[in-house]
Amino acid sequence: MTDGSHKTPKRSHAVEARNLTRQYVNGTFTALEDVTVTLQENEIISFIGPSGCGKTTMLRLIAGLELPTRGQLLTFDEPIHGPGPDRGMIFQAYTSFPWLTARKNIEYGMKVVGIPKAERKQKASAMLKLMHLEKFEDSYPHSLSGGMKQRVAIGRTLAQNPRILLMDEPFGALDAQVRWEMQEMMIEVIEREHKTVIAVTHDIEEAIYLSDRIIFFSAQPGRIKANIPLEFKNGRRFPRKEELFEQPGYTDMERRLFAMMREEITGSTA
């Protein structure tokens, strides 16, 4: 017999930062200062802010590529001491090996961690399909467009099945049309793969489109200026960008973020 109450399952903390500070040059330069934030499992979060605000530093700390000067940083309640298989990183620069085909590039990371050949082949086929690259599986990077190269990198990372996908301006080098296509593809991928995603971007429109929540960093030293759930989306992720633009609240959110960016860059609220 029950009391009829319903309890929502507790979501795990994918990342938890407590009073995090990162300094360089023997403490004379502070990239991040006293950052405290919790990121939930299966959320899509964007880090935005002016250049030099520490958002990429924060991403690298989560990846384990750097260590904090002070404070604590945990993933799924375990301290981060370096890179780990629970986190996969996608960089802005194309990272495909030029001597490997698209299929072999996707298989590479799985081979390194010892996944059997038959399983590698099966997973690579699934990733090629998910990335819309089936017709290019035997192509080498030099014959692929920029968007295709990034799809290969995303497929290689996802094939290793990380719990957290970290993206550092992954579409920054692409032209507007290809970036739009890649953003829509990422929504499809995220919905299918059920990953926690943390993305650094300078593109406010992209941040609103991809994210469930936006973390806005202040100018250097980087602190969290605002932690913004995109409540106007009502928990939805839109497969087509024009659907987002039609939502009540989109224009107000875009205006708010542009105003915050202007304030950080110029020091003016006007």
Backbone as CSV, one residue per row, in Angstrom:
resi,resn,N_x,N_y,N_z,CA_x,CA_y,CA_z,C_x,C_y,C_z
1,MET,0.852,-1.192,0.000,0.000,0.000,0.000,0.887,1.241,0.000
2,THR,0.561,2.217,-0.816,1.351,3.440,-0.872,0.496,4.629,-0.467
3,ASP,1.174,5.750,-0.224,0.451,6.959,0.178,0.024,7.796,-1.023
4,GLY,0.304,7.279,-2.232,-0.129,7.980,-3.438,0.794,9.090,-3.873
5,SER,1.858,9.345,-3.118,2.781,10.403,-3.496,3.704,9.912,-4.600
6,HIS,4.206,10.858,-5.387,5.117,10.528,-6.486,6.425,11.261,-6.262
7,LYS,7.503,10.503,-6.296,8.816,11.103,-6.112,9.563,11.094,-7.450
8,THR,10.071,12.237,-7.834,10.867,12.327,-9.045,12.237,11.717,-8.784
9,PRO,12.707,10.826,-9.681,14.026,10.231,-9.482,15.102,11.303,-9.392
10,LYS,16.032,11.126,-8.477,17.109,12.085,-8.286,18.093,12.019,-9.449
11,ARG,18.402,13.175,-10.035,19.372,13.223,-11.114,20.771,13.340,-10.536
12,SER,21.713,12.661,-11.172,23.089,12.713,-10.714,23.725,14.050,-11.062
13,HIS,24.709,14.435,-10.272,25.512,15.606,-10.579,26.597,15.171,-11.553
14,ALA,26.452,15.557,-12.813,27.471,15.208,-13.801,28.775,15.923,-13.478
15,VAL,28.671,17.190,-13.075,29.839,17.987,-12.708,29.472,18.858,-11.524
16,GLU,30.388,18.946,-10.586,30.194,19.843,-9.445,31.500,20.577,-9.170
17,ALA,31.449,21.902,-9.229,32.603,22.737,-8.921,32.327,23.482,-7.627
18,ARG,33.316,23.494,-6.747,33.174,24.166,-5.460,34.331,25.124,-5.267
19,ASN,34.015,26.431,-5.286,35.017,27.475,-5.050,36.263,27.271,-5.917
20,LEU,36.033,27.034,-7.196,37.105,26.670,-8.123,37.863,27.905,-8.588
21,THR,39.176,27.845,-8.500,40.049,28.917,-8.982,41.162,28.302,-9.815
22,ARG,41.466,28.965,-10.945,42.593,28.525,-11.785,43.464,29.721,-12.095
23,GLN,44.730,29.613,-11.672,45.696,30.683,-11.879,46.867,30.184,-12.719
24,TYR,47.564,31.140,-13.342,48.743,30.843,-14.147,49.875,31.797,-13.761
25,VAL,51.039,31.527,-14.294,52.231,32.379,-14.111,52.458,32.656,-12.619
26,ASN,52.585,31.558,-11.871,52.865,31.641,-10.429,51.856,32.504,-9.686
27,GLY,50.602,32.420,-10.122,49.536,33.107,-9.411,49.318,34.543,-9.813
28,THR,50.064,35.034,-10.795,49.922,36.439,-11.191,48.772,36.670,-12.168
29,PHE,48.255,35.601,-12.781,47.121,35.727,-13.690,46.041,34.748,-13.272
30,THR,44.826,35.258,-13.045,43.702,34.429,-12.612,42.701,34.311,-13.748
31,ALA,42.546,33.088,-14.267,41.590,32.849,-15.354,40.189,32.635,-14.812
32,LEU,40.072,31.894,-13.738,38.791,31.612,-13.087,38.940,31.862,-11.600
33,GLU,37.882,32.412,-10.972,37.973,32.721,-9.553,36.682,32.355,-8.835
34,ASP,36.804,31.464,-7.875,35.717,31.145,-6.944,34.436,30.729,-7.677
35,VAL,34.573,29.780,-8.602,33.428,29.300,-9.373,32.776,28.131,-8.644
36,THR,31.495,28.263,-8.357,30.710,27.196,-7.749,29.480,26.951,-8.605
37,VAL,29.340,25.728,-9.102,28.213,25.419,-9.974,28.008,23.910,-10.008
38,THR,26.765,23.496,-10.227,26.428,22.085,-10.373,25.732,21.879,-11.711
39,LEU,26.195,20.909,-12.478,25.616,20.569,-13.775,25.021,19.171,-13.671
40,GLN,23.768,19.040,-14.072,23.045,17.792,-13.880,23.241,16.827,-15.054
41,GLU,23.085,15.547,-14.761,23.176,14.524,-15.792,22.078,14.731,-16.837
42,ASN,22.457,14.533,-18.107,21.570,14.635,-19.267,21.140,16.066,-19.589
43,GLU,21.773,17.042,-18.975,21.561,18.433,-19.354,22.449,18.792,-20.538
44,ILE,22.010,19.793,-21.295,22.870,20.442,-22.277,23.134,21.848,-21.758
45,ILE,24.403,22.143,-21.511,24.790,23.422,-20.924,25.746,24.126,-21.864
46,SER,25.550,25.427,-22.054,26.502,26.236,-22.810,27.196,27.202,-21.876
47,PHE,28.525,27.320,-22.037,29.309,28.348,-21.374,29.491,29.493,-22.370
48,ILE,29.047,30.681,-22.015,29.266,31.837,-22.877,29.807,32.989,-22.041
49,GLY,30.299,34.008,-22.739,30.872,35.166,-22.084,31.888,35.806,-23.004
50,PRO,32.430,36.960,-22.632,33.395,37.653,-23.486,34.689,36.862,-23.620
51,SER,35.469,37.186,-24.640,36.764,36.533,-24.822,37.621,36.706,-23.570
52,GLY,38.296,35.620,-23.189,39.180,35.674,-22.028,38.498,35.521,-20.694
53,CYS,37.214,35.097,-20.698,36.473,35.003,-19.433,36.687,33.675,-18.717
54,GLY,37.424,32.745,-19.304,37.729,31.492,-18.622,36.826,30.327,-18.974
55,LYS,35.930,30.509,-19.951,34.993,29.420,-20.261,35.699,28.195,-20.855
56,THR,36.692,28.406,-21.705,37.454,27.272,-22.231,38.326,26.662,-21.148
57,THR,38.868,27.494,-20.266,39.626,26.963,-19.127,38.743,26.057,-18.284
58,MET,37.500,26.473,-18.052,36.567,25.645,-17.282,36.332,24.312,-17.982
59,LEU,36.167,24.339,-19.285,35.953,23.106,-20.032,37.169,22.188,-19.930
60,ARG,38.359,22.743,-20.031,39.585,21.944,-19.942,39.775,21.364,-18.546
61,LEU,39.353,22.090,-17.532,39.408,21.556,-16.169,38.474,20.359,-16.030
62,ILE,37.268,20.472,-16.577,36.325,19.349,-16.522,36.879,18.152,-17.294
63,ALA,37.540,18.419,-18.423,38.136,17.346,-19.222,39.314,16.690,-18.508
64,GLY,39.867,17.364,-17.518,41.046,16.841,-16.833,42.342,17.192,-17.526
65,LEU,42.287,18.098,-18.512,43.488,18.519,-19.221,44.291,19.531,-18.414
66,GLU,43.638,20.171,-17.453,44.294,21.042,-16.499,43.727,20.738,-15.117
67,LEU,44.430,21.158,-14.085,43.974,20.956,-12.716,43.765,22.309,-12.043
68,PRO,42.791,22.413,-11.135,42.532,23.697,-10.473,43.657,24.091,-9.531
69,THR,43.819,25.393,-9.344,44.768,25.906,-8.364,44.210,25.752,-6.958
70,ARG,42.914,26.044,-6.828,42.215,25.868,-5.551,40.804,25.380,-5.828
71,GLY,40.188,24.819,-4.813,38.809,24.373,-4.925,38.702,22.915,-5.328
72,GLN,37.456,22.457,-5.473,37.176,21.072,-5.815,36.403,20.989,-7.118
73,LEU,36.678,19.927,-7.867,35.968,19.659,-9.109,35.704,18.168,-9.192
74,LEU,34.418,17.818,-9.298,34.027,16.412,-9.295,33.164,16.098,-10.506
75,THR,33.227,14.846,-10.954,32.303,14.345,-11.953,31.678,13.062,-11.417
76,PHE,30.351,13.051,-11.378,29.591,11.938,-10.797,30.140,11.582,-9.411
77,ASP,30.380,12.632,-8.625,30.799,12.556,-7.216,32.223,12.062,-7.020
78,GLU,32.996,11.931,-8.086,34.395,11.522,-7.979,35.304,12.682,-8.383
79,PRO,36.372,12.947,-7.597,37.280,14.042,-7.955,37.926,13.813,-9.322
80,ILE,38.107,14.895,-10.063,38.770,14.827,-11.361,40.269,15.022,-11.141
81,HIS,41.044,14.008,-11.522,42.503,14.078,-11.398,43.197,14.102,-12.754
82,GLY,42.429,13.966,-13.831,42.987,13.938,-15.171,41.918,13.472,-16.142
83,PRO,42.273,13.277,-17.411,41.302,12.776,-18.385,40.775,11.397,-17.973
84,GLY,39.549,11.100,-18.411,38.951,9.811,-18.095,37.964,9.390,-19.155
85,PRO,37.640,8.108,-19.224,36.736,7.606,-20.261,35.301,8.090,-20.116
86,ASP,34.968,8.675,-18.963,33.615,9.205,-18.776,33.416,10.541,-19.463
87,ARG,34.518,11.144,-19.966,34.452,12.454,-20.620,35.111,12.386,-21.987
88,GLY,34.405,12.904,-22.997,34.947,12.955,-24.349,34.989,14.388,-24.830
89,MET,36.097,14.783,-25.470,36.319,16.180,-25.853,36.323,16.329,-27.370
90,ILE,35.605,17.344,-27.853,35.597,17.691,-29.267,36.115,19.124,-29.390
91,PHE,37.174,19.292,-30.175,37.836,20.584,-30.293,37.368,21.322,-31.545
92,GLN,37.664,22.620,-31.600,37.330,23.413,-32.784,38.164,22.969,-33.980
93,ALA,39.462,22.708,-33.748,40.343,22.264,-34.828,39.980,20.837,-35.236
94,TYR,40.111,20.544,-36.514,39.818,19.200,-37.001,40.898,18.241,-36.504
95,THR,40.472,17.129,-35.925,41.415,16.226,-35.263,41.462,14.839,-35.893
96,SER,40.958,14.696,-37.105,41.018,13.403,-37.779,42.451,13.096,-38.205
97,PHE,42.812,11.808,-38.167,44.119,11.393,-38.657,44.075,11.336,-40.186
98,PRO,44.948,12.067,-40.881,44.842,12.165,-42.344,45.103,10.849,-43.073
99,TRP,45.789,9.908,-42.425,46.115,8.639,-43.072,45.043,7.559,-42.845
100,LEU,43.959,7.918,-42.132,42.886,6.960,-41.864,41.597,7.409,-42.535
101,THR,40.815,6.448,-43.003,39.503,6.758,-43.569,38.543,7.205,-42.468
102,ALA,37.377,7.693,-42.868,36.370,8.098,-41.885,36.046,6.939,-40.943
103,ARG,35.846,5.754,-41.493,35.547,4.582,-40.651,36.689,4.292,-39.700
104,LYS,37.913,4.268,-40.203,39.061,3.931,-39.365,39.311,5.000,-38.307
105,ASN,39.025,6.269,-38.645,39.141,7.326,-37.638,38.165,7.089,-36.494
106,ILE,36.934,6.725,-36.831,35.929,6.476,-35.796,36.304,5.253,-34.963
107,GLU,36.912,4.259,-35.592,37.300,3.043,-34.868,38.529,3.253,-33.991
108,TYR,39.315,4.299,-34.279,40.634,4.432,-33.652,40.575,4.455,-32.128
109,GLY,39.732,5.323,-31.568,39.662,5.430,-30.106,39.223,4.131,-29.467
110,MET,38.282,3.433,-30.110,37.833,2.142,-29.576,38.958,1.119,-29.600
111,LYS,39.786,1.175,-30.647,40.921,0.249,-30.740,41.920,0.491,-29.613
112,VAL,42.172,1.770,-29.317,43.132,2.132,-28.267,42.709,1.576,-26.913
113,VAL,41.403,1.614,-26.625,40.932,1.133,-25.318,40.618,-0.369,-25.321
114,GLY,40.922,-1.058,-26.431,40.840,-2.508,-26.446,39.501,-3.118,-26.780
115,ILE,38.612,-2.357,-27.417,37.326,-2.917,-27.830,37.558,-3.899,-28.975
116,PRO,36.973,-5.099,-28.923,37.213,-6.113,-29.964,36.831,-5.628,-31.356
117,LYS,37.487,-6.189,-32.362,37.334,-5.742,-33.741,35.885,-5.781,-34.219
118,ALA,35.179,-6.871,-33.939,33.795,-7.004,-34.411,32.908,-5.923,-33.801
119,GLU,33.125,-5.630,-32.518,32.335,-4.594,-31.855,32.694,-3.216,-32.389
120,ARG,33.975,-2.999,-32.665,34.403,-1.722,-33.247,33.719,-1.488,-34.586
121,LYS,33.681,-2.527,-35.388,33.070,-2.413,-36.713,31.589,-2.087,-36.606
122,GLN,30.911,-2.756,-35.673,29.474,-2.528,-35.490,29.202,-1.108,-35.005
123,LYS,29.963,-0.653,-34.010,29.761,0.692,-33.473,30.104,1.761,-34.502
124,ALA,31.173,1.529,-35.274,31.551,2.497,-36.294,30.455,2.631,-37.342
125,SER,29.844,1.522,-37.722,28.745,1.564,-38.693,27.582,2.377,-38.144
126,ALA,27.278,2.184,-36.856,26.184,2.932,-36.227,26.497,4.420,-36.187
127,MET,27.763,4.767,-35.883,28.146,6.180,-35.826,28.149,6.816,-37.205
128,LEU,28.617,6.092,-38.205,28.590,6.620,-39.571,27.162,6.940,-39.996
129,LYS,26.238,6.072,-39.621,24.836,6.313,-39.953,24.291,7.507,-39.190
130,LEU,24.601,7.584,-37.893,24.115,8.682,-37.071,24.667,10.023,-37.556
131,MET,25.903,10.018,-38.050,26.551,11.243,-38.527,26.259,11.520,-40.005
132,HIS,25.420,10.700,-40.624,25.085,10.861,-42.047,26.341,10.797,-42.921
133,LEU,27.193,9.814,-42.622,28.458,9.663,-43.343,28.598,8.289,-44.000
134,GLU,27.492,7.551,-44.130,27.591,6.189,-44.663,28.267,6.155,-46.029
135,LYS,27.993,7.146,-46.861,28.539,7.157,-48.226,30.012,7.567,-48.267
136,PHE,30.537,8.000,-47.108,31.905,8.510,-47.076,32.805,7.706,-46.139
137,GLU,32.385,6.489,-45.793,33.142,5.725,-44.800,34.563,5.400,-45.251
138,ASP,34.794,5.289,-46.565,36.126,4.962,-47.071,36.880,6.196,-47.556
139,SER,36.351,7.375,-47.272,37.004,8.621,-47.693,38.025,9.067,-46.654
140,TYR,39.093,9.687,-47.123,40.118,10.233,-46.245,39.807,11.700,-45.938
141,PRO,40.303,12.220,-44.816,39.955,13.586,-44.401,40.192,14.655,-45.467
142,HIS,41.243,14.512,-46.291,41.536,15.558,-47.275,40.412,15.720,-48.300
143,SER,39.586,14.690,-48.460,38.497,14.761,-49.436,37.157,15.104,-48.801
144,LEU,37.152,15.386,-47.489,35.916,15.709,-46.772,35.824,17.206,-46.513
145,SER,34.605,17.710,-46.469,34.385,19.114,-46.111,34.641,19.317,-44.618
146,GLY,34.696,20.590,-44.200,34.907,20.877,-42.786,33.832,20.280,-41.903
147,GLY,32.570,20.398,-42.338,31.478,19.829,-41.550,31.587,18.324,-41.434
148,MET,31.986,17.660,-42.505,32.143,16.207,-42.468,33.279,15.801,-41.529
149,LYS,34.374,16.560,-41.554,35.493,16.258,-40.658,35.049,16.345,-39.197
150,GLN,34.230,17.365,-38.877,33.749,17.473,-37.500,32.788,16.336,-37.163
151,ARG,31.991,15.903,-38.123,31.118,14.756,-37.874,31.937,13.505,-37.560
152,VAL,33.049,13.320,-38.260,33.936,12.191,-37.975,34.455,12.283,-36.537
153,ALA,34.886,13.495,-36.133,35.418,13.687,-34.777,34.344,13.412,-33.728
154,ILE,33.128,13.876,-33.982,32.027,13.637,-33.043,31.718,12.147,-32.966
155,GLY,31.673,11.482,-34.143,31.413,10.046,-34.163,32.479,9.258,-33.428
156,ARG,33.744,9.648,-33.597,34.844,8.956,-32.900,34.702,9.095,-31.392
157,THR,34.333,10.284,-30.946,34.183,10.512,-29.505,32.985,9.747,-28.952
158,LEU,31.853,9.808,-29.635,30.649,9.124,-29.158,30.812,7.603,-29.162
159,ALA,31.592,7.084,-30.097,31.778,5.637,-30.183,32.431,5.081,-28.926
160,GLN,33.161,5.917,-28.196,33.789,5.482,-26.949,32.831,5.565,-25.760
161,ASN,31.619,6.057,-26.027,30.523,6.072,-25.056,30.846,6.837,-23.768
162,PRO,31.311,8.087,-23.882,31.501,8.888,-22.672,30.155,9.303,-22.096
163,ARG,30.118,9.542,-20.799,28.889,10.023,-20.176,28.717,11.524,-20.390
164,ILE,29.845,12.226,-20.558,29.822,13.667,-20.755,30.539,13.997,-22.055
165,LEU,29.884,14.791,-22.901,30.473,15.247,-24.153,30.837,16.721,-23.992
166,LEU,32.117,17.034,-24.151,32.629,18.389,-23.996,32.966,18.940,-25.376
167,MET,32.444,20.122,-25.696,32.634,20.684,-27.031,33.171,22.104,-26.922
168,ASP,34.347,22.344,-27.508,34.974,23.658,-27.458,34.847,24.320,-28.822
169,GLU,33.821,25.158,-28.999,33.574,25.853,-30.261,33.660,24.888,-31.446
170,PRO,32.952,23.764,-31.418,33.154,22.749,-32.457,32.721,23.188,-33.848
171,PHE,31.864,24.221,-33.924,31.380,24.665,-35.229,31.914,26.052,-35.594
172,GLY,32.877,26.544,-34.814,33.360,27.904,-34.987,34.044,28.156,-36.316
173,ALA,34.661,27.116,-36.921,35.388,27.297,-38.170,34.518,27.071,-39.403
174,LEU,33.237,26.778,-39.196,32.350,26.441,-40.310,31.582,27.669,-40.788
175,ASP,31.199,27.667,-42.066,30.390,28.779,-42.550,28.976,28.666,-41.998
176,ALA,28.188,29.722,-42.177,26.888,29.841,-41.505,25.950,28.694,-41.845
177,GLN,25.885,28.322,-43.130,24.959,27.264,-43.528,25.344,25.923,-42.920
178,VAL,26.639,25.585,-42.972,27.098,24.298,-42.436,26.942,24.278,-40.916
179,ARG,27.205,25.420,-40.277,27.034,25.493,-38.822,25.578,25.210,-38.440
180,TRP,24.654,25.803,-39.160,23.228,25.571,-38.916,22.920,24.071,-39.039
181,GLU,23.399,23.442,-40.113,23.160,22.006,-40.321,23.761,21.172,-39.188
182,MET,24.963,21.545,-38.747,25.623,20.801,-37.670,24.890,20.967,-36.344
183,GLN,24.383,22.154,-36.081,23.628,22.381,-34.848,22.383,21.497,-34.817
184,GLU,21.659,21.444,-35.928,20.454,20.621,-35.975,20.802,19.140,-35.857
185,MET,21.924,18.737,-36.475,22.354,17.350,-36.347,22.700,17.012,-34.900
186,MET,23.318,17.971,-34.188,23.690,17.717,-32.794,22.471,17.501,-31.921
187,ILE,21.374,18.228,-32.166,20.149,17.980,-31.409,19.682,16.547,-31.637
188,GLU,19.719,16.092,-32.879,19.340,14.716,-33.201,20.227,13.715,-32.459
189,VAL,21.529,13.962,-32.483,22.478,13.063,-31.830,22.267,13.038,-30.327
190,ILE,22.120,14.213,-29.723,21.971,14.313,-28.269,20.699,13.613,-27.808
191,GLU,19.612,13.802,-28.538,18.347,13.164,-28.171,18.456,11.638,-28.251
192,ARG,19.210,11.157,-29.215,19.343,9.707,-29.379,20.308,9.096,-28.370
193,GLU,21.424,9.788,-28.108,22.489,9.216,-27.290,22.328,9.481,-25.793
194,HIS,21.471,10.435,-25.409,21.202,10.725,-23.990,22.494,11.051,-23.225
195,LYS,23.219,12.037,-23.724,24.468,12.441,-23.099,24.305,13.754,-22.340
196,THR,25.147,13.935,-21.347,25.348,15.266,-20.781,26.291,16.006,-21.720
197,VAL,25.923,17.206,-22.118,26.732,17.970,-23.074,27.066,19.324,-22.468
198,ILE,28.343,19.679,-22.535,28.804,20.992,-22.081,29.557,21.618,-23.246
199,ALA,29.073,22.767,-23.715,29.635,23.394,-24.902,30.091,24.811,-24.604
200,VAL,31.258,25.164,-25.114,31.725,26.548,-25.116,31.380,27.153,-26.463
201,THR,30.781,28.327,-26.455,30.459,29.000,-27.706,30.465,30.513,-27.507
202,HIS,30.790,31.230,-28.589,30.647,32.689,-28.602,29.325,33.100,-29.233
203,ASP,28.608,32.135,-29.778,27.407,32.399,-30.574,26.173,32.327,-29.680
204,ILE,25.566,33.471,-29.389,24.415,33.513,-28.483,23.242,32.727,-29.045
205,GLU,22.975,32.869,-30.333,21.881,32.127,-30.958,22.106,30.619,-30.824
206,GLU,23.342,30.185,-31.044,23.683,28.762,-30.917,23.476,28.279,-29.481
207,ALA,23.905,29.085,-28.518,23.752,28.711,-27.112,22.285,28.519,-26.744
208,ILE,21.434,29.436,-27.196,20.006,29.325,-26.888,19.409,28.095,-27.555
209,TYR,19.802,27.845,-28.802,19.236,26.722,-29.552,19.614,25.382,-28.939
210,LEU,20.882,25.204,-28.596,21.350,23.898,-28.139,21.014,23.602,-26.679
211,SER,20.887,24.624,-25.856,21.005,24.423,-24.410,19.688,24.274,-23.665
212,ASP,19.794,23.582,-22.537,18.765,23.612,-21.509,19.065,24.722,-20.500
213,ARG,20.364,25.051,-20.396,20.801,26.053,-19.417,22.060,26.732,-19.939
214,ILE,22.182,28.016,-19.638,23.348,28.795,-20.052,24.061,29.309,-18.803
215,ILE,25.379,29.091,-18.766,26.215,29.654,-17.711,26.992,30.808,-18.339
216,PHE,26.752,32.024,-17.847,27.388,33.218,-18.401,28.543,33.628,-17.482
217,PHE,29.759,33.702,-18.063,30.944,34.067,-17.300,31.253,35.546,-17.476
218,SER,31.670,36.171,-16.394,32.066,37.576,-16.443,33.466,37.693,-17.028
219,ALA,33.827,38.930,-17.388,35.163,39.198,-17.912,36.221,38.850,-16.870
220,GLN,37.422,38.618,-17.346,38.545,38.152,-16.526,38.778,39.018,-15.283
221,PRO,38.928,38.363,-14.104,38.919,36.911,-13.902,37.509,36.337,-13.996
222,GLY,37.395,35.177,-14.617,36.096,34.586,-14.871,35.361,34.170,-13.606
223,ARG,34.172,34.703,-13.458,33.251,34.285,-12.397,31.899,34.036,-13.053
224,ILE,31.023,33.336,-12.373,29.701,33.111,-12.942,28.853,34.356,-12.720
225,LYS,28.521,35.010,-13.810,27.691,36.213,-13.760,26.220,35.839,-13.679
226,ALA,25.820,34.755,-14.397,24.419,34.328,-14.400,24.336,32.848,-14.737
227,ASN,23.386,32.189,-14.084,23.096,30.776,-14.311,21.639,30.734,-14.779
228,ILE,21.430,30.520,-16.079,20.136,30.820,-16.700,19.477,29.570,-17.274
229,PRO,18.468,29.024,-16.614,17.682,27.956,-17.246,16.788,28.547,-18.321
230,LEU,16.705,27.878,-19.462,15.908,28.409,-20.574,14.471,27.926,-20.428
231,GLU,13.786,28.529,-19.466,12.451,28.067,-19.090,11.430,28.276,-20.201
232,PHE,11.667,29.257,-21.079,10.699,29.511,-22.145,10.594,28.332,-23.118
233,LYS,11.615,27.443,-23.119,11.579,26.278,-24.005,10.707,25.151,-23.446
234,ASN,10.301,25.280,-22.172,9.414,24.298,-21.536,9.952,22.872,-21.646
235,GLY,11.253,22.743,-21.489,11.867,21.417,-21.513,12.006,20.799,-22.889
236,ARG,11.661,21.541,-23.936,11.729,21.007,-25.294,13.081,21.306,-25.944
237,ARG,13.478,20.410,-26.857,14.618,20.640,-27.735,14.083,20.589,-29.155
238,PHE,14.357,21.622,-29.907,13.711,21.796,-31.198,14.602,21.274,-32.315
239,PRO,14.119,20.314,-33.108,14.943,19.776,-34.193,15.195,20.773,-35.313
240,ARG,14.346,21.793,-35.440,14.516,22.805,-36.472,14.594,24.184,-35.810
241,LYS,15.593,24.969,-36.239,15.841,26.232,-35.556,14.685,27.206,-35.691
242,GLU,13.989,27.189,-36.828,12.900,28.147,-36.998,11.790,27.924,-35.979
243,GLU,11.650,26.693,-35.471,10.661,26.431,-34.417,11.025,27.190,-33.146
244,LEU,12.320,27.262,-32.860,12.776,27.984,-31.669,12.483,29.472,-31.795
245,PHE,12.753,30.045,-32.958,12.570,31.485,-33.146,11.125,31.913,-32.938
246,GLU,10.199,30.994,-33.144,8.771,31.300,-33.012,8.283,31.235,-31.574
247,GLN,9.124,30.760,-30.651,8.674,30.574,-29.273,8.584,31.898,-28.515
248,PRO,7.473,32.125,-27.803,7.399,33.302,-26.935,8.534,33.247,-25.906
249,GLY,9.243,34.300,-25.792,10.362,34.347,-24.849,11.721,34.271,-25.517
250,TYR,11.770,33.795,-26.773,13.078,33.692,-27.432,13.725,35.061,-27.596
251,THR,12.989,36.017,-28.127,13.549,37.343,-28.393,14.016,38.017,-27.115
252,ASP,13.228,37.875,-26.037,13.619,38.467,-24.758,14.912,37.840,-24.240
253,MET,15.057,36.516,-24.388,16.268,35.852,-23.930,17.480,36.305,-24.734
254,GLU,17.328,36.394,-26.039,18.433,36.839,-26.886,18.838,38.263,-26.512
255,ARG,17.852,39.130,-26.310,18.129,40.517,-25.940,18.859,40.587,-24.588
256,ARG,18.407,39.770,-23.644,19.047,39.752,-22.320,20.514,39.343,-22.406
257,LEU,20.811,38.311,-23.195,22.182,37.824,-23.302,23.076,38.817,-24.034
258,PHE,22.546,39.448,-25.091,23.336,40.467,-25.781,23.633,41.642,-24.852
259,ALA,22.665,42.039,-24.025,22.877,43.140,-23.085,23.949,42.778,-22.058
260,MET,23.925,41.540,-21.581,24.940,41.089,-20.629,26.322,41.080,-21.270
261,MET,26.375,40.640,-22.531,27.663,40.625,-23.224,28.191,42.046,-23.390
262,ARG,27.333,42.963,-23.792,27.750,44.359,-23.941,28.258,44.925,-22.609
263,GLU,27.549,44.609,-21.546,27.955,45.112,-20.226,29.343,44.621,-19.857
264,GLU,29.651,43.345,-20.150,30.959,42.806,-19.806,32.065,43.359,-20.700
265,ILE,31.743,43.582,-21.976,32.761,44.053,-22.904,33.054,45.536,-22.717
266,THR,32.014,46.339,-22.506,32.198,47.797,-22.463,32.100,48.367,-21.061
267,GLY,31.561,47.573,-20.136,31.357,48.112,-18.784,30.144,48.999,-18.692
268,SER,29.321,49.012,-19.751,28.165,49.897,-19.793,26.885,49.068,-19.792
269,THR,25.871,49.526,-19.095,24.562,48.869,-19.081,23.582,49.557,-20.037
270,ALA,24.066,50.583,-20.718,23.185,51.331,-21.643,22.938,50.543,-22.916
